[in-house]
């Protein structure tokens, strides 16, 4: 016990030196934690972004997945109701929405553009309105993408403005309707915003004079980790019920995700290795130098009667105190940085996106533990040389060490 007390007193005998060591350990640990937190947030944020757009999985006919233009790609009313019954029986399903896709030309008396529309049962769950009001289940208004609005010279400050929409269906041929614009949406992807139109499914079906039908059913789960198991369950129930539909998960619907995520992780790994090497060298140099400069102090303590192994234990206990206090301080710095970044509303614009996203740090327990272990090993290796010098050098030479 007296060794622990002696180590603690020695630690604060030179406050400036101890504060400098703690600062170095805290900064190094914080750098690793914050960088790892940003990497995890980027990956998790991209995953959640894809899921929020496409759902955890979708259900549609096989011909729909084959991208054919035949009329039987749609799910009829009986099929939609059967799918709904299956989804309603699953506790992990938070909500599902029937989606009807259509396209055509939208315009005014002076300008027009091509659109690709989506009709939802719950359109307010899917649209990020940046100007105006969202569309709800019973509304017969529409939302348009921000770039599409620019093409049509439309702004919400113009008041209520109607746009003409022309599309076609196998049953009714060319169909024309006029709809009030409720708001302007922005997905952050210019290619989407250049022609996006959102409405209720009822509005789309009414325009095309079609019976109850859907292109696909979009399903959202309470736990994203259960996507594979729930999808397999739904697939089996569809087969058992003889429903001519299959499923696709969000990863299958967004094949670019794995490519982008893999590229990001390779880049992050290279940066992580470089950062790790720099931090390792800094900790090794700083801690080993700090203890080597005290060899004459350790020689004096040995000369007055303290055994070598007590001195070595004292050095190790001091190192343990430095590591514990430094890591605790790094946790506080990391948490404070996360709060500060959120308070300042720091955002980034990914390449190819018009919308920015807030910067956050996602601290995963396993990654935090790995980072702490790295700091622990670096500090432990840093005291190997001082301990070796204490063990192999007699007291007289330690006292005369310069």
Buried (B, 14 or more C-beta within 10 A) or exposed (E): EEBBEBBBEBBEEEEEBBEEBBBBBBBBBBBBBBBBBBBBBBBBBBBEBBBEBBBBBBBBBEBBBEEEEEEEBBBBEEBBEBBEEBBEEBEBBEBBBBBBBBBBEBBBEEEBBEBBBBBBBBBBBBBBBBBBBBBEEEBBBBBBBBBBBBBBEBBBEEEEEEBBBBBEBEEEEEBEBEBEBBBBBBBBBBEBBBBBBBBBBBBBBBBBEBEBBBBBBBBBBEEEEBBEEBBEBBBEBBEEEEBEBBBBBBBBBBEEBEEBBEEBBEEBEEEBEEBBEEBBEBBBEBBBEBBBEBBBBBBBBBEEEBEBEBBBBBBBBBBBBBBEBBBEBBBEBBBEBBEEBEEEEEEEEBEEEBBEBEBBBBBBEEBBEEBBEBBBEBBBBBBEBBBEBBEEBEBEEBBEBE
